[in-house]
């Protein structure tokens, strides 16, 4: 809808992933949140809420596996994206994490009694919805406060225009961040971990950063990465991408990856008009 100046967010994803926390967070940010609205009523309600001159400027809809007709879910999501520039957030977690959460809460999974099979079935069923998402959040290693922070970074006031770019560091020993759009491996750089006076520090410390960037390979890597991002970001924008997550990993996620993330985030803040968020997933491990 041309000139549409209201905000519509669709929260979807796997059961146990954190949609309830996400919904309450959106409410705290001033969104009118509706959970599990029948799909047949979706169009009319959104039109009533957003299509007229009223005080409802921000609305969040929760759609999940209880809406079993996934083809219809995808159809409705595409309609909301086209008509209202809706932003789609897919919240998920690893199978082992979901299994643990369900066992702790003793809740019944909406897809059936056999928990392992239910989780796998829902993941497969919702894959087409995941493909439509603007932002995917893997909550496997996030606590409640970190999930809230992710959503606040994405949907706080003033973030409606341009792209929101998250640059995050991580350690390969703790697994790949599943919410990444681009992943880069800097384990080829010399490692501060093997320098006694640097081991306890992180890539946030000047001495570590100077050590990392004294490596000629680091300078070449950053040069190529800046060129690649300069090429890709305008292409993503042209395709309507609203969120971009760039992940840079080293072995433990404390030294080389952190230093490179800080450098690239600072570069993007200076060279682009987009909002840039920094996240260091494993820096405290």
NUBADREN-682184 format. One line per 2 residues: number of its first residue (from 1); for each residue x, y, z of N, C-alpha, C. Coordinates in steps of 0.05 Angstrom, whole numbers. Each point is the difference from the previous one (the first is absolute). Layout:
<pts>
NUM	X Y Z X Y Z X Y Z ~ ...
</pts>
This chain:
<pts>
1	17 -24 0 -17 24 0 18 25 0 ~ -1 15 -21 17 23 -3 -7 21 22
3	22 10 12 -4 20 21 -9 -11 26 ~ 0 -26 3 -9 -13 25 20 6 22
5	-9 12 22 18 9 20 -5 -14 27 ~ -12 -23 -1 -5 -15 24 17 -25 0
7	2 -13 23 18 -23 2 -15 -26 6 ~ 5 -20 -16 -13 -26 3 23 -21 2
9	0 -15 21 20 -21 4 -15 -27 4 ~ 9 -20 -14 -11 -27 3 21 -17 15
11	-7 -10 23 17 -18 15 -8 -29 -5 ~ 18 -16 -9 -6 -28 -5 25 -17 7
13	-3 -26 -3 23 -17 6 -7 -25 15 ~ 19 -14 11 -3 -26 12 -12 3 28
15	-17 -19 7 -11 -1 27 23 -4 20 ~ 1 16 21 21 -2 20 24 18 -8
17	-2 13 -23 23 17 -8 2 26 14 ~ -23 10 10 1 26 15 -20 20 -11
19	-21 -9 -14 -19 19 -11 -15 16 22 ~ -5 -14 22 -15 14 22 16 23 11
21	26 -5 4 18 22 9 1 22 -20 ~ 1 -8 -26 1 20 -21 -25 17 -1
23	-23 -13 4 -26 14 0 -1 20 23 ~ 9 -8 23 -1 18 23 19 23 -3
25	23 -5 -13 19 21 -6 -12 21 -19 ~ -14 -10 -21 -12 19 -19 -21 17 14
27	-15 -13 19 -20 16 15 14 22 16 ~ 23 -7 12 14 19 16 10 24 -17
29	4 -6 -26 9 21 -19 -23 15 -12 ~ -24 -5 9 -24 15 -9 -15 -13 -23
31	6 -25 -6 -15 -14 -21 -25 -12 12 ~ -22 1 -15 -25 -14 7 4 -28 -11
33	1 -20 18 8 -27 -7 -24 -19 0 ~ -3 -16 -21 -22 -19 -2 12 -27 -5
35	-8 -20 16 11 -27 -1 -20 -19 -12 ~ 9 -15 -21 -15 -22 -12 -28 9 -10
37	0 21 -15 -25 9 -12 -7 -19 -23 ~ -26 -9 -2 -7 -17 -23 7 13 -26
39	12 -16 -18 11 11 -25 -22 13 -17 ~ -24 -10 2 -22 11 -17 -7 28 9
41	6 7 24 -6 27 10 23 20 -2 ~ 23 -11 -9 25 16 0 -2 25 -17
43	-8 -3 -25 -1 23 -18 -17 22 10 ~ -25 -7 8 -19 20 8 9 14 25
45	11 -15 20 8 13 25 23 19 -5 ~ 20 -9 -15 23 18 -6 -9 25 -14
47	-18 -3 -19 -11 23 -14 -14 19 19 ~ -15 -11 18 -14 17 20 19 14 18
49	21 -14 8 19 11 20 19 20 -13 ~ 9 -5 -24 21 16 -12 -9 17 -24
51	-23 -7 -11 -8 13 -24 -15 26 3 ~ -6 7 25 -16 24 4 15 19 19
53	-11 24 3 13 20 17 -8 -6 29 ~ 18 -13 14 -4 -6 28 27 1 15
55	-1 -7 25 24 2 17 18 -24 -1 ~ -9 -21 -15 16 -24 -2 21 3 -22
57	24 7 8 22 3 -19 19 -24 -2 ~ -2 -17 21 18 -23 1 -15 -25 8
59	1 -20 -17 -15 -25 6 19 -24 -5 ~ -1 -19 19 15 -25 -3 -19 -24 0
61	3 -18 -19 -17 -24 -2 17 -24 5 ~ -10 -19 16 14 -25 5 -14 -22 -16
63	15 -13 -17 -11 -22 -16 19 -24 4 ~ -12 -23 7 17 -23 5 -12 -26 -11
65	10 -23 11 -7 -26 -11 -29 -7 5 ~ -14 15 17 -28 -5 4 -16 7 -25
67	12 17 -18 -12 5 -26 11 -21 -19 ~ -13 -22 -2 11 -24 -14 2 3 -30
69	-16 18 -11 1 4 -29 23 18 -8 ~ 24 -11 -4 24 15 -4 -1 15 -27
71	-12 -12 -20 -3 14 -25 -15 26 3 ~ -22 -1 16 -16 24 5 16 20 17
73	16 -10 20 17 17 16 19 16 -18 ~ 13 -14 -18 19 13 -19 -14 20 -17
75	-24 -7 -9 -16 19 -17 -6 25 16 ~ -9 -3 25 -7 24 16 25 16 6
77	22 -13 6 25 15 6 9 16 -24 ~ -1 -12 -24 8 14 -24 -18 24 -5
79	-26 -3 6 -19 22 -3 6 23 19 ~ 6 -7 25 7 21 20 26 14 -7
81	19 -15 -11 25 13 -8 -5 19 -23 ~ -16 -8 -19 -5 16 -24 -17 24 6
83	-21 -4 16 -19 22 5 8 19 22 ~ 13 -11 21 6 16 24 29 1 7
85	17 -10 -18 29 -1 5 6 -13 27 ~ -14 -22 5 3 -14 26 28 -12 1
87	11 0 25 26 -13 5 -5 -27 14 ~ 12 -21 -10 -5 -27 9 23 -9 17
89	-5 -8 25 20 -10 18 -5 -29 6 ~ 20 -17 -6 -2 -29 5 18 -7 23
91	-12 -10 22 15 -6 24 3 -30 3 ~ 24 -9 4 5 -29 0 22 -7 19
93	6 -26 3 22 -9 17 7 -28 -9 ~ 22 -11 9 9 -26 -7 -18 -22 12
95	-1 -23 -12 -17 -22 10 6 -7 29 ~ 25 -1 7 7 -8 28 -9 21 20
97	1 25 -8 -10 22 18 -30 -1 3 ~ -14 -4 -23 -29 -2 1 -9 -24 17
99	14 -22 -3 -7 -24 15 4 5 30 ~ 21 13 7 5 6 29 -21 19 11
101	-7 21 -16 -20 19 10 -27 -14 4 ~ -8 -17 -18 -26 -14 3 0 -19 24
103	23 -13 4 2 -18 23 -1 15 26 ~ 12 24 1 0 16 24 -28 11 7
105	-14 9 -21 -26 12 4 -23 -21 0 ~ 5 -24 -10 -20 -21 -2 -24 8 -16
107	4 18 -19 -22 8 -17 -4 -21 -22 ~ -23 0 -12 -6 -18 -22 7 15 -26
109	14 -14 -18 7 13 -25 -24 -1 -19 ~ -6 22 -14 -24 1 -17 0 -20 -23
111	23 -12 -6 2 -18 -23 -3 -29 8 ~ -2 -6 26 -4 -28 8 12 -7 26
113	-4 -25 9 10 -10 25 29 -7 0 ~ 10 -12 -22 28 -9 -1 17 25 -6
115	14 9 21 13 27 -2 20 2 -22 ~ 18 -19 -2 21 2 -21 -12 1 -28
117	-19 -17 -5 -14 0 -26 -16 26 -4 ~ -12 10 20 -16 24 -2 17 24 -7
119	24 2 13 18 22 -6 10 -1 -29 ~ 7 -24 -9 10 -4 -27 -22 6 -21
121	-25 -9 7 -22 5 -18 -7 29 -3 ~ 1 15 22 -6 28 -1 21 16 -15
123	26 -8 4 21 14 -13 -3 -3 -31 ~ -6 -25 -8 -4 -4 -29 -24 14 -11
125	-22 0 16 -24 13 -9 3 30 -3 ~ 16 13 18 2 29 0 23 10 -17
127	15 -18 -14 22 9 -16 -8 21 -21 ~ -22 -4 -14 -8 21 -20 -5 27 13
129	-9 0 25 -4 26 15 27 12 7 ~ 18 -18 8 28 10 6 12 13 -24
131	-5 -10 -23 11 12 -25 -10 28 -5 ~ -23 7 11 -12 26 -5 9 21 21
133	14 -9 20 7 17 23 20 22 -8 ~ -4 24 10 20 21 -2 22 -2 21
135	-8 -10 23 19 -3 22 -5 -27 14 ~ 21 -16 1 -1 -26 15 16 3 25
137	-11 -8 23 14 2 25 2 -28 12 ~ 25 -10 3 5 -25 13 4 5 30
139	-19 -11 16 1 6 29 15 -22 15 ~ 13 -18 -13 13 -23 13 19 10 22
141	15 21 -5 19 10 19 -7 28 11 ~ -26 7 -2 -9 26 10 -17 -4 25
143	4 17 20 -19 0 22 -22 19 -6 ~ -19 3 18 -23 17 -5 8 29 -5
145	19 10 15 8 28 -3 14 4 -26 ~ 16 -19 -9 14 3 -26 -19 -1 -23
147	-21 -17 1 -20 0 -21 -15 27 -1 ~ -7 10 23 -13 27 1 18 21 -12
149	26 -2 6 19 20 -11 1 -2 -31 ~ 0 -24 -10 1 -4 -29 -24 14 -14
151	-24 -4 12 -24 11 -11 0 31 3 ~ 9 9 22 1 29 5 19 13 -20
153	23 -13 -6 19 10 -20 -14 2 -27 ~ -16 -19 -6 -12 -2 -27 -24 19 -3
155	-16 4 21 -25 13 -4 -4 25 18 ~ 21 10 11 -3 25 16 -6 23 -19
157	-9 22 11 -7 23 -15 24 10 -17 ~ -7 7 -25 21 11 -18 13 -21 -17
159	-8 -26 2 12 -21 -15 -16 -8 -25 ~ -20 16 -7 -17 -8 -22 12 3 -27
161	19 18 -3 12 6 -26 27 -13 -3 ~ 6 -9 -24 26 -12 -5 2 -28 12
163	25 -10 0 5 -27 9 12 0 28 ~ -6 -21 15 12 -3 27 21 -22 -3
165	25 7 4 22 -19 -3 11 -8 27 ~ 0 -26 5 12 -10 25 27 -14 -7
167	21 9 13 26 -12 -4 7 -15 26 ~ 4 -26 -2 4 -15 25 25 -18 -2
169	13 -3 23 22 -18 3 -10 -26 12 ~ 14 -22 -4 -7 -25 12 24 -19 0
171	-2 -21 16 21 -20 0 -10 -26 -13 ~ 15 -10 -19 -8 -24 -14 -3 -24 19
173	15 0 22 -1 -22 19 -28 -1 13 ~ -15 22 -1 -27 0 12 -22 -2 -21
175	7 -4 -25 -19 -4 -21 -5 25 -17 ~ -9 -4 -24 -7 22 -18 -25 14 9
177	0 27 -2 -25 14 6 -20 -3 -23 ~ -22 -13 6 -19 -8 -21 -16 23 -12
179	2 24 12 -15 23 -10 17 17 -19 ~ 23 -11 -9 19 16 -17 -10 0 -29
181	5 23 -13 -3 2 -29 27 -5 -13 ~ 21 11 12 27 -4 -11 18 -9 23
183	17 -20 -5 19 -10 20 28 1 -11 ~ 18 11 17 29 1 -8 17 -12 22
185	20 -14 -8 18 -15 18 27 13 1 ~ 8 10 24 26 14 2 20 -17 17
187	-4 -26 0 19 -17 15 27 -2 -14 ~ 2 11 -25 26 0 -13 18 22 10
189	-10 19 16 17 21 11 15 -10 25 ~ 22 13 5 16 -8 24 -17 5 25
191	3 -18 19 -18 -2 23 11 12 25 ~ -12 21 11 9 12 25 -1 -19 24
193	-16 -21 -2 -3 -19 22 27 -12 8 ~ 18 -2 -19 26 -13 6 21 20 9
195	-9 25 5 18 20 11 -9 4 29 ~ 18 -6 19 -8 -1 29 -14 25 9
197	12 24 -7 -11 25 10 -26 8 -13 ~ -7 -13 -22 -25 6 -15 -23 -20 5
199	7 -23 10 -20 -22 2 -24 9 16 ~ 3 14 22 -23 7 17 -15 24 -10
201	11 14 -20 -13 23 -12 -19 -9 -22 ~ -13 19 -13 -18 -5 -22 6 19 -23
203	-15 -5 -22 3 18 -23 -9 28 4 ~ -12 5 24 -7 28 7 24 16 10
205	20 -15 8 24 13 11 19 9 -22 ~ 12 23 4 18 12 -20 23 -19 -7
207	13 -12 20 23 -17 -5 -7 -23 -18 ~ -23 -12 5 -9 -23 -16 -6 9 -29
209	-13 22 -3 -7 10 -27 26 7 -15 ~ 19 12 13 25 7 -13 15 -26 -9
211	-1 -20 17 13 -26 -7 -14 -13 -24 ~ -26 0 1 -15 -13 -22 5 15 -27
213	-1 26 1 2 15 -25 29 5 -8 ~ 19 -9 16 28 0 -9 5 -22 -21
215	-19 -18 -1 2 -22 -20 -8 10 -27 ~ 17 -2 -20 -6 10 -27 -25 -13 -11
217	-4 -25 7 -24 -14 -9 -26 13 10 ~ 1 12 24 -23 13 11 -7 25 -17
219	21 15 -7 -5 24 -17 -12 -8 -27 ~ 10 -21 -12 -11 -9 -26 -29 -10 3
221	-5 -15 22 -27 -10 4 -20 23 3 ~ 7 20 16 -18 23 4 -4 16 -25
223	20 2 -16 -3 14 -26 -20 -14 -17 ~ 3 -26 -3 -19 -16 -16 -28 0 12
225	-2 -2 26 -26 0 13 -15 26 -4 ~ 14 23 2 -12 26 -5 -10 2 -29
227	16 -10 -18 -9 0 -28 -24 -18 -5 ~ -1 -23 13 -22 -18 -4 -26 12 12
229	2 11 24 -24 12 12 -9 25 -16 ~ 19 15 -10 -7 23 -17 -15 -9 -25
231	6 -24 -10 -14 -10 -23 -27 -12 7 ~ -1 -15 23 -24 -16 6 -22 17 12
233	6 19 18 -20 15 14 -20 14 -18 ~ 10 14 -21 -20 13 -18 -17 -21 -15
235	12 -23 -6 -15 -21 -14 -22 -11 19 ~ 6 -4 25 -20 -10 19 -22 21 4
237	8 25 1 -20 22 3 -19 0 -24 ~ 11 -3 -23 -17 0 -24 -20 -22 0
239	7 -22 12 -18 -23 2 -19 2 24 ~ 2 22 15 -19 4 22 9 -12 27
241	25 -8 2 9 -12 25 3 21 21 ~ -12 -5 24 -1 20 21 20 -5 22
243	9 -25 2 19 -8 21 23 -16 -12 ~ 24 6 10 23 -15 -9 17 -7 24
245	7 -26 3 17 -8 22 26 -11 -12 ~ 22 13 7 27 -8 -9 15 -12 24
247	7 -25 -2 13 -13 23 30 -6 -7 ~ 17 6 19 29 -5 -4 9 -18 23
249	12 -22 -6 7 -20 20 29 -6 2 ~ 9 -6 24 27 -11 5 -4 -24 18
251	21 -10 11 -3 -25 16 -18 3 24 ~ 6 20 17 -15 3 25 -18 24 1
253	1 17 -20 -18 23 -1 7 23 19 ~ 26 2 8 8 20 19 20 20 -11
255	17 -8 -19 22 17 -8 -3 9 -29 ~ 8 -17 -19 1 8 -28 -27 8 -12
257	-21 -15 6 -26 6 -11 -11 27 12 ~ 5 4 26 -10 24 13 14 25 -12
259	26 -2 -4 15 23 -11 -10 7 -28 ~ -4 -21 -16 -10 5 -28 -28 11 0
261	-17 -10 18 -28 11 1 0 29 8 ~ 16 8 19 1 28 9 9 17 -24
263	20 -9 -15 10 16 -22 -21 3 -22 ~ -13 -22 -8 -20 1 -21 -25 16 8
265	-8 -3 25 -24 15 9 6 30 -1 ~ 24 7 9 7 29 0 1 10 -29
267	11 -17 -18 2 8 -28 -28 4 -12 ~ -19 -19 5 -27 2 -11 -15 24 12
269	5 7 25 -13 23 12 9 26 -14 ~ 25 1 -8 11 24 -13 -8 1 -29
271	-1 -23 -14 -3 0 -29 -29 -3 -9 ~ -18 -8 18 -28 -4 -8 -18 16 18
273	-25 2 -8 -20 14 17 -17 -21 15 ~ 7 -25 -1 -16 -21 13 6 -2 29
275	-19 -11 15 5 -5 29 17 -25 2 ~ 21 2 16 19 -22 4 0 -9 29
277	-5 -26 5 0 -11 27 25 -19 2 ~ 12 0 23 23 -17 5 -9 -21 21
279	8 -25 -5 -5 -21 20 24 -18 1 ~ 9 -6 25 22 -19 4 -11 -24 15
281	-7 -20 -15 -15 -23 12 15 -15 21 ~ 25 -4 -4 15 -18 18 23 13 15
283	0 26 1 22 14 12 4 -6 30 ~ -21 -7 13 2 -5 29 3 -29 7
285	4 -17 -20 2 -29 6 29 -7 8
</pts>
